[in-house]
Every structure is written in C-alpha cells, then in structure tokens.
Amino acid sequence: MADEEIDKTTCGDLKFHLTEKQENLEQKQIFLKNFDDGAGEDLYTSITISLSEALTGFEKFLTKTFDDRLLTLSVKPGRVVRPGDTIKIANEGWPILDNPHGRCGDLYVFVHIEFPPDNWFNEKSELLAIKTNLPSSSSCASHATVNTEDDSNLTNNETISNFRIIHTDDLPEGIRPFKPEAQDSAYQKARSSYCCIQ
C-alpha cells in the first residue's frame, strides 16, 4: 500500500522493481528450497571434483555467504568421497526465523565425481602403479580457485572441516541432487519459487 491521505478511503499500490545482483563467486549455485516443499531452511549446492581429489582429498571454494564469509570445504587425505555421497554442513543454511539461539538450517553439498576418459594413461606402468597402490575390492589436492578481486576483506574466510558424508538415499525429503550440466537451466526455472543467496 502507498501512503494514505486523510479522508481518503482508497490507496494506491507501491511497486518495486528488483534487479538481481551479479556476483563473481557463483552464489547462484546455492538455492533456498521453497518453504512449502518441506526442506525449510536447508540450502543445497553442488561441486564437481576429480577422481584423484575424491581419493586423496581436496580443498574447494563453496560460496560467499549472506553474512560475508567465504566458505571453503576441506576434505583431508585419507577421507574418501564416493559416488552418491552428499556432504552435510550443519548450521550453514538459511537462518531460522524467531530462533533465539541464531540457529540456521543445514547446507547440503552434492558431490559429482569426474572420472578420466578412456585410455587416459600414457604408459601401462601408470595403470600398474595405481593398481598396486590402491586397495583391492576384496580388502574393502588440488585447490579450486575463486575470484576474490571484489572482496576488500579477505581475512573473513572460513575452511570447513567438520562435516558428515551421507548417501543420497539418506537425504531428507525434498532434497535431491541435481546434475551440474542442468544447473544453469535449473537456476532459471527455480527463480520464481527459490531464493538465491546474495
């Protein structure tokens, strides 16, 4: 409603035109699920890692949060990320309204592992070295870069190493992974009912 005048019974409409801010830190990869679909304050994103990163660990930039922190995910060597795994980071989702303790929902990171193409090796000895060093089925880092030129305060970064890896089947209702190649179209489609972190 617009301002009301004395002795006036009808008010005009106040209209806003919103222009989405373009960011260099890929905020569009994190969406707030629609509050009507049961996901509540949980957020989700996806990352793509190489097979060697899945086996040996990695550090990868996730996002710049709405409270101006840069989140980097750190998976230590020895911790294996498997196909179908999803990383859950507690309390890094959307703020829960009317919560006196400042709690937030959770952030779910869907992990897509990029396998090498066929015949990627140069010598058969390279395959033998991998076969020798990896455990057999019976006995069963590279860094992502981020454009931070526009951020004046680079000391407000946070590396996440406290997380849980869960399988896709164990995700809460309403949260399901999406494929990276469909991410851009999913973003456009979801804009009307999802909110993007800015």
Order of alpha helices (4+ residues) and beta strands (2+ residues): beta-beta-alpha-beta-beta-beta-beta-alpha-beta-beta-alpha-beta
